[in-house]
């Protein structure tokens, strides 16, 4: 596709949309955009990049001069600008399509996929390549502390992309990662998720099989050899596969993992590594990043050096503050497996502390009762669990909706301590009343949880 003169982004303030819009502006392409709400830091970033942005969606925002309209993943039918585009029969594309043709075609693209650990693994791999003088472009769903932003594009031959199995746009229901032209595909794990678009685990597996189908013969799939769902997917892979894991059958076996308060060490493919992060899942993430670095031509000593300075991801085991000896930690865990592993990691990092788990059922999957039992098992691993009311319960029929009060009873029946507290304000007051010096209060959510983190810190500070 030849470069066109004017691109208009509907939903421009999304992390990836904004990064791509800015990068295209830097290439000399005229870029405009719109979003429902415009506020810093993205609004400042776009304005500094020279991207003209409109607040609110209106048909009049769609420029007469636009050659291509980029429609974001959050936009659905009924959006005023999307309807204008369809009515005027304008050329429109999804963000992954634009990304593929503008930044990925002809490059060495390393795509990190899987239900859990995508963001951390992709950030580790991008940092390893950057420290190894490969200067990769990258697009990552979180904000890596080392990199300062979630997406950036360079003239390097390498790109690292977090590959999401979620659908591309309202007009393209394929997984996003199928647009990313992978030379290397990393599959961390596969579980059922995204209940709003997938009807079964088998449907999710099919998307991952399709990912393997577009990895070239000279490429590589690096996969979790301990995950039976992954092994099932790669069984008839048309591309080369390398299994990594802790079981004996893995080609690259993770050996001698040691978890300490300051980090974790492990042995892989004849080499020792250390990461300043705790938890088995982070060791697995790091092992995948090692394989990606080796595939890119880096030496183990270069990878070791990069790991020592890796600072992690915002909202992954992130200490938000400490008041009166009570630590408040933010974590993105919201799937039962991620919650279980996060609690396990917090115990490894804070072995003498009481661990609180305040869980927000927010995603389209966890607001359903699909994981009612699994969530109870995961939360029972904490010393005390707190569960609020679910947001917008009317979106789901009562028969399929998660019952948070029943979830609390299920945690208690498994020997755990748990309490149902409907609102954020009540949760903060409860924690301030009952938390003791040395406690670790973890907030587990894929959203903002109504500003709970800040409210916890301020309420703890007000305690007599």
C-alpha positions in Angstrom: 0.0 0.0 0.0 1.4 3.4 -0.9 1.7 6.0 1.8 -1.3 8.3 1.8 -1.4 11.9 2.7 -4.0 12.2 5.5 -5.0 9.6 8.2 -7.8 10.3 10.7 -7.8 8.1 13.9 -11.2 7.5 15.6 -10.3 6.7 19.2 -6.9 8.3 19.0 -6.2 8.5 22.7 -5.7 4.8 23.2 -2.1 3.9 24.0 -1.4 2.1 20.8 -3.6 4.4 18.6 -1.8 7.5 20.0 1.7 6.0 19.5 1.0 5.0 15.9 -0.6 8.3 15.1 2.4 10.2 16.5 4.9 7.9 14.6 3.0 8.5 11.3 3.0 12.2 11.9 6.8 12.0 12.4 7.0 10.4 8.9 5.5 13.5 7.4 1.9 12.2 7.1 -1.0 14.5 8.0 -2.7 13.0 11.0 -5.9 14.0 12.9 -7.9 12.2 15.5 -10.8 12.2 17.8 -11.7 10.6 21.1 -14.6 10.7 23.6 -12.5 12.2 26.4 -9.1 13.9 25.9 -6.8 14.4 28.9 -3.1 14.2 29.8 -0.7 12.5 29.4 -2.0 11.3 25.9 -3.5 14.6 24.9 -0.2 16.4 25.7 1.8 13.7 23.9 -0.3 14.0 20.7 -0.3 17.8 20.8 3.5 17.9 21.1 3.6 15.5 18.2 1.6 17.8 16.0 -1.5 15.7 15.9 -4.7 17.7 15.8 -7.3 16.1 18.0 -11.1 16.7 18.5 -12.9 16.0 21.7 -16.1 14.0 21.3 -17.3 11.9 18.4 -19.1 13.9 15.7 -19.7 13.3 12.0 -18.2 16.7 11.3 -14.9 15.6 12.7 -14.3 13.2 9.7 -12.2 15.4 7.4 -13.2 15.8 3.8 -9.5 15.5 2.9 -8.9 12.2 4.8 -7.5 9.4 2.7 -7.7 6.6 5.3 -9.8 6.4 8.5 -8.3 4.3 11.3 -11.1 2.9 13.4 -10.0 1.8 16.9 -10.9 -1.4 18.7 -13.1 0.3 21.2 -15.3 1.8 18.5 -18.6 0.1 17.7 -21.5 0.5 15.3 -23.5 3.5 16.2 -20.5 5.7 16.8 -21.2 8.9 14.9 -17.9 9.1 13.1 -17.9 5.4 12.2 -21.4 5.7 10.7 -20.2 8.8 8.8 -17.3 6.8 7.3 -19.6 4.0 6.2 -22.2 6.4 4.8 -19.6 8.2 2.8 -18.0 5.0 1.6 -14.5 6.1 2.8 -11.5 3.8 3.0 -11.2 2.6 6.6 -8.7 0.2 8.3 -8.1 -1.2 11.7 -5.0 -0.2 13.7 -3.4 -3.6 13.3 -3.8 -3.2 9.5 -2.1 0.2 9.5 0.6 -1.0 11.8 1.3 -4.0 9.5 1.7 -1.9 6.4 3.4 1.2 7.9 5.8 -0.4 10.4 6.0 -4.2 10.3 6.2 -5.2 6.6 9.7 -6.4 5.8 10.9 -6.3 9.5 11.8 -9.0 12.0 8.7 -9.0 14.2 8.8 -10.8 17.5 5.2 -11.3 18.7 4.6 -12.3 22.4 1.2 -14.0 22.9 -0.6 -16.0 25.6 -3.3 -15.5 28.2 -0.9 -14.3 30.9 2.5 -12.6 31.0 2.4 -11.0 27.6 3.2 -7.5 28.8 6.0 -8.4 31.1 7.6 -10.8 28.6 7.4 -8.3 25.7 8.8 -5.5 27.9 11.7 -7.8 29.0 12.4 -8.8 25.4 12.3 -5.2 24.1 14.7 -4.1 26.9 17.0 -7.0 26.2 17.2 -6.1 22.5 17.6 -2.4 23.3 20.5 -3.1 25.7 21.9 -5.4 23.0 22.1 -2.5 20.6 19.2 -3.7 18.4 17.1 -0.6 19.1 13.8 -2.3 18.4 10.5 -0.7 17.8 7.9 -2.0 20.2 4.2 -2.0 21.1 3.4 -3.1 24.6 0.1 -3.1 26.5 1.6 -1.6 29.7 4.1 1.1 30.5 7.6 -0.4 30.9 9.5 1.6 33.5 12.7 1.3 31.4 11.2 2.5 28.2 8.9 5.2 29.5 6.0 4.6 27.1 4.0 1.7 25.7 4.9 2.0 22.1 7.7 3.4 19.9 8.8 2.8 16.3 12.4 3.0 15.1 14.3 2.3 11.9 15.7 -0.9 13.3 14.9 -4.2 11.6 13.4 -5.5 14.9 10.0 -5.0 16.4 8.6 -6.5 19.6 4.9 -6.6 19.9 2.5 -7.8 22.6 0.2 -10.0 20.6 -3.4 -10.0 21.8 -5.8 -12.7 20.9 -8.7 -10.2 21.3 -10.5 -9.2 18.1 -9.3 -6.5 15.8 -12.3 -4.2 15.2 -16.0 -4.3 14.8 -15.5 -5.1 11.1 -12.7 -7.6 11.6 -13.1 -10.4 14.2 -9.7 -12.0 13.7 -7.2 -11.8 16.6 -5.0 -8.8 16.5 -1.9 -10.8 16.4 -2.7 -12.3 13.1 -1.8 -9.0 11.5 1.7 -8.7 13.0 3.7 -10.8 10.5 5.6 -12.7 13.1 9.1 -14.2 12.6 9.2 -15.2 16.2 6.0 -16.2 18.1 6.2 -16.6 21.8 3.3 -18.4 23.5 3.4 -18.2 27.3 0.3 -20.1 28.1 -3.3 -20.6 26.9 -6.4 -20.6 29.0 -10.1 -19.6 28.5 -10.5 -15.8 28.6 -12.4 -13.1 26.8 -15.8 -14.6 27.3 -17.4 -11.7 25.4 -15.9 -12.9 22.1 -14.9 -16.5 22.6 -17.4 -19.3 23.2 -14.9 -22.0 24.3 -11.3 -22.8 24.9 -11.2 -24.6 21.5 -12.0 -21.3 19.7 -9.1 -19.6 21.5 -6.8 -22.5 20.5 -7.8 -22.1 16.9 -6.6 -18.5 17.0 -3.2 -19.6 18.3 -3.0 -22.3 15.6 -3.7 -19.6 13.0 -0.8 -17.6 14.5 1.6 -20.5 14.0 0.4 -20.8 10.5 1.9 -17.5 9.6 5.3 -17.9 11.2 7.7 -18.6 8.3 9.8 -21.8 8.1 12.9 -19.8 9.0 11.2 -18.4 12.0 10.5 -19.9 15.4 7.7 -20.5 17.9 9.0 -20.4 21.5 6.3 -22.0 23.7 5.5 -23.1 27.2 6.3 -26.8 27.3 4.5 -27.3 30.6 1.1 -26.1 29.4 -1.0 -28.9 27.9 -3.2 -26.4 25.9 -0.1 -25.0 24.3 1.3 -28.4 23.5 -2.0 -29.3 21.9 -1.8 -26.2 19.7 1.7 -26.7 18.5 1.4 -30.5 17.9 1.0 -30.0 14.2 2.8 -26.7 13.9 4.0 -25.9 10.4 6.9 -23.8 11.8 9.8 -24.8 14.0 9.0 -25.0 17.7 11.1 -24.8 20.9 9.6 -25.8 24.2 10.7 -24.1 27.4 9.6 -25.0 30.8 10.3 -26.9 34.1 9.3 -30.4 33.1 11.7 -33.0 31.7 10.3 -33.1 28.2 11.1 -29.4 27.5 14.0 -28.7 25.0 15.2 -25.8 27.1 14.6 -26.7 30.7 14.3 -24.0 33.5 16.4 -25.5 36.3 17.3 -24.5 39.9 14.9 -21.6 40.3 15.5 -19.7 43.5 13.0 -17.1 44.7 14.3 -14.4 47.1 13.0 -11.1 48.3 15.2 -9.1 46.0 14.6 -11.3 42.9 14.8 -14.7 41.3 17.6 -16.7 39.7 17.4 -19.7 37.4 19.5 -21.9 35.0 18.6 -22.2 31.3 20.4 -23.7 28.4 23.7 -23.9 30.2 23.6 -20.4 31.6 22.6 -18.7 34.9 20.3 -15.7 35.0 19.0 -13.3 37.6 16.0 -11.0 37.4 15.0 -8.4 40.0 11.5 -9.7 40.1 9.9 -12.5 42.2 7.6 -15.4 41.3 7.7 -18.5 39.2 5.7 -16.7 36.4 8.3 -14.0 36.1 11.0 -16.7 35.8 9.0 -18.2 33.0 8.6 -14.8 31.3 12.3 -14.2 31.6 13.1 -17.6 30.0 11.0 -16.7 27.0 12.8 -13.3 26.7 16.2 -15.2 26.9 15.0 -17.4 23.9 14.0 -14.3 22.0 17.3 -12.6 22.7 19.3 -15.6 21.5 17.2 -15.8 18.4 18.0 -12.2 17.6 21.7 -13.0 17.9 22.5 -11.7 21.4 25.0 -13.4 23.7 23.9 -14.7 27.2 26.1 -12.2 28.9 24.3 -9.4 27.1 21.0 -10.7 28.2 22.2 -11.1 31.8 23.3 -7.5 31.9 20.0 -6.3 30.5 18.0 -8.3 33.1 19.9 -6.6 36.0 18.6 -3.2 35.0 15.0 -4.3 34.1 12.6 -2.2 36.2 9.3 -4.0 35.4 5.9 -2.7 34.3 3.5 -0.2 35.8 0.7 -2.0 37.5 2.7 -5.3 37.8 3.6 -5.8 41.5 3.9 -2.0 41.7 4.3 -0.5 45.2 2.0 2.5 45.2 2.9 3.6 48.7 3.5 2.7 52.3 1.6 4.3 55.2 2.1 3.4 58.9 4.0 0.3 57.8 1.2 -0.9 55.5 2.3 -1.4 51.9 -0.3 -0.9 49.1 0.6 -2.7 45.9 -1.1 -2.5 42.5 -1.3 -5.5 40.3 -3.0 -6.2 37.0 -4.0 -9.8 37.9 -7.6 -10.4 37.2 -7.8 -14.0 35.8 -7.9 -16.7 38.5 -4.5 -18.2 37.4 -2.9 -14.7 37.5 -4.4 -14.0 40.9 -3.2 -17.3 42.3 0.4 -16.7 41.0 0.4 -13.1 42.1 -0.5 -14.0 45.7 2.2 -16.8 45.6 4.7 -14.2 44.4 3.8 -11.7 47.1 4.3 -14.4 49.7 7.8 -15.1 48.3 8.6 -11.4 48.4 7.1 -10.7 51.7 7.4 -14.0 53.6 6.6 -12.5 57.1 3.7 -10.3 56.0 0.0 -10.8 56.1 -1.3 -10.6 52.5 -4.5 -8.9 51.6 -6.1 -9.4 48.2 -8.7 -6.8 47.1 -10.1 -8.1 43.9 -12.3 -6.1 41.4 -14.4 -8.3 39.1 -14.2 -5.9 36.1 -13.5 -7.7 32.9 -16.2 -9.2 30.7 -15.0 -12.6 31.8 -14.7 -12.1 35.6 -18.1 -10.4 35.8 -19.6 -13.6 34.6 -19.8 -16.7 36.8 -17.6 -18.8 34.5 -14.7 -18.7 37.1 -16.8 -18.6 40.3 -15.1 -21.7 41.7 -11.6 -20.8 40.4 -11.7 -17.3 41.7 -12.6 -18.6 45.2 -9.7 -21.1 45.1 -7.3 -18.3 44.0 -8.4 -15.8 46.6 -8.3 -18.3 49.4 -4.6 -18.2 49.0 -4.5 -14.7 50.6 -4.7 -14.1 54.3 -7.7 -11.9 53.8 -9.7 -11.3 50.6 -12.1 -8.4 49.9 -14.6 -8.4 47.0 -16.8 -5.5 46.0 -20.0 -5.4 44.0 -19.5 -5.9 40.3 -19.8 -2.9 38.0 -22.8 -2.6 35.7 -24.4 -5.9 36.7 -27.4 -5.3 34.4 -25.1 -6.0 31.4 -25.4 -9.7 32.2 -28.3 -12.0 32.9 -28.6 -13.0 36.5 -28.0 -16.7 35.6 -24.6 -15.9 34.1 -23.5 -13.1 36.4 -20.8 -13.5 39.0 -22.2 -13.5 42.6 -19.6 -11.6 44.7 -21.3 -12.5 48.0 -21.3 -16.2 47.1 -17.7 -15.8 46.0 -16.9 -14.6 49.5 -18.8 -17.5 51.1 -16.8 -19.9 48.7 -13.5 -18.4 49.9 -14.5 -18.9 53.5 -15.6 -22.5 52.8 -12.1 -23.2 51.5 -10.6 -22.0 54.8 -9.8 -18.5 53.8 -10.9 -15.2 55.3 -13.0 -13.0 53.0 -15.5 -10.1 53.2 -17.9 -8.6 50.8 -17.8 -4.8 50.8 -19.8 -3.1 48.0 -18.2 0.3 47.6 -14.6 1.6 47.2 -15.0 4.1 50.1 -16.2 1.4 52.5 -13.3 -0.9 51.4 -10.8 1.9 52.2 -12.3 2.5 55.6 -12.4 -1.3 56.4 -8.7 -1.7 55.5 -7.7 1.4 57.5 -9.5 -0.1 60.5 -8.1 -3.6 60.3 -4.7 -3.5 58.5 -1.7 -3.8 60.8 1.9 -2.7 60.5 3.7 -5.1 58.1 0.6 -6.0 56.1 0.8 -6.0 52.3 -2.5 -4.9 50.7 -2.7 -5.9 47.1 -5.2 -4.4 44.7 -6.0 -6.8 41.9 -7.7 -5.2 38.9 -7.4 -4.5 35.2 -8.8 -1.1 35.7 -8.6 1.9 38.0 -10.8 0.4 40.7 -12.4 3.8 41.3 -9.2 5.3 42.6 -8.9 2.8 45.4 -5.1 2.9 45.6 -5.0 6.6 46.4 -8.0 6.3 48.7 -6.4 3.5 50.7 -3.2 5.5 51.2 -5.0 8.6 52.3 -7.4 6.8 54.6 -4.6 4.9 56.2 -2.9 8.2 56.8 -5.9 9.6 58.5 -6.1 6.7 61.0 -5.5 7.8 64.5 
